[in-house]
Amino acid sequence: MLIDYVAAAALALVGLTGALVLTQDVIGLHSAAYHQVIADNLLAEIEARYLMSDHPLQKLTGPCDKGTEDQQRFCQYLETGLRKLPESRIEVLGINQVGISWSEMDEAQVSVFRALPAPLSPSAYGDSPHG
């Protein structure tokens, strides 16, 4: 009878340990997906700003300086998003490529890159004969 209780307790312990590991894996996957979405949103905003402005990527993604109110808001948006990614940084590679790198909970380094099309000329979005 005592052996039955010991075996049942051992099986319960193994089951609880498995449930704990599974919970940690789910939390890790949730965190990784959350970080991926944050990085993708930041890259999309950088791309939109790059396409609609005449600023080079280095200026858009560089340190915040005294600029217009709109530029300051964009800079604060980037800083807020980067704070949600542990040990993150924005990298500009070449003329039209930007990436964001960060560390995950398991110390894995993750990077997401985006190649950007050439910026629109002012006439491309302001003087269209089609409205």
Summary of the structure (lengths in Angstrom):
residues: 131
radius of gyration: 23.5
end to end distance: 85.8
largest distance: 89.5
contacts: 307
relative contact order: 0.14
helix: 58%
strand: 14%
